[in-house]
Amino acid sequence: MNYRIAARIFFCCLMTFVSALAVEAQSRSLPAEPVVIGATPQFVFDNYIVDNHYALKYKQQAVERVFHAPQKHSSNPLIAGEGGYVSVRRDPETGTFRMWYQTHTPRLDSQGKQKGSNYAIAYAESTDGLKWNRPQLDLFEWKGSRQNNIVWKGITDARASGPCLLDVPEAERKGYRYLMSYHTGGAGKGKNGIRVVGSQDGIHWDKSSDSLLAELHSDTLNSIVYDPVAAQYVMYCRAKHIYRTFSGAILDTGASRRVARMTGDSLWSEWTSEPQNILIPDQLDAEQQFHFFYGMPVRYHAGIFWGALWPFKMNTDIVTELAFSRDGIQFE
């Protein structure tokens, strides 16, 4: 095929795809007027509800949005000496805060040199969110002992990292009170990637329920939310294979730390969609040398996708910034 014809076909397909995304985004980013509010809470900072920042004095004053950065609590760090990606839920019956967090220990070779790390998911609980108790559960061997608070080591007990507790429709829970996604590796071809597992108590996880969602190398907190408007699941991840071949080719120099999005219809079968990058650092990020996005935990509430974006300055600082979206694609 003539390369010009091929290039034209590719360009037309690309424009069709971009147009489809734009139509999808616009259809949800702009409300149908008049807006039916009902009993749904409304957040006015994204201009979805407020489209006129009217002047208190005509032509002299206007309403401005001001974001106030949070301050770290004086008790930080709450758990010292270990930790990682964290997922917290408050028990509606007891009021207890329950935390599932990633922990790790060095993996040594026969000469005692570190060759990577072992990862597991640990559990803690608190009555006030400040003082955390790490119960001795005796479930898994960790650092040569079962006297620990480890609750999950993955489908093959090889690795479990990036725990994310899921809020999904009751019909999709398969009777489990708790659902958790996590990332695993070293489990063998067809098993590595993002998986979901169920539990009745949040402590004992049912290995028979463990299901692969995406055979994807995304070593960050892969946040899965249910989109009730589109009636599908959305995962925000870091699709490293988009920029990296892992084989020494020139593409291996590409920066792989971006926020990507992929979708699926079920939590219990492998997703067939491909991840697509939706957030990359822009000029404002680059001016401060934050050239990477490490990840973005996301929650869906009151019609808004709430993201905690992690801009990353290579091998130094990771900060957190607020990001939000009405459609889950176009984030501000």
Salt bridges, closest charged atoms under 4 A:
ASP46 OD2 - ARG326 NE 2.74
GLU82 OE2 - ARG134 NH1 2.62
ASP91 OD2 - ARG177 NH2 3.27
ASP157 OD1 - LYS207 NZ 3.42
ASP167 OD2 - ARG89 NH2 3.38
ASP167 OD2 - ARG299 NH2 3.03
ASP201 OD2 - HIS204 ND1 2.76
ASP210 OD1 - ARG195 NE 2.47
ASP219 OD1 - ARG238 NH2 2.49
ASP219 OD1 - LYS240 NZ 3.84
ASP227 OD2 - ARG28 NH1 2.70
ASP252 OD1 - ARG244 NE 3.77
GLU274 OE1 - HIS241 NE2 3.65
GLU332 OE2 - ARG65 NH2 2.76
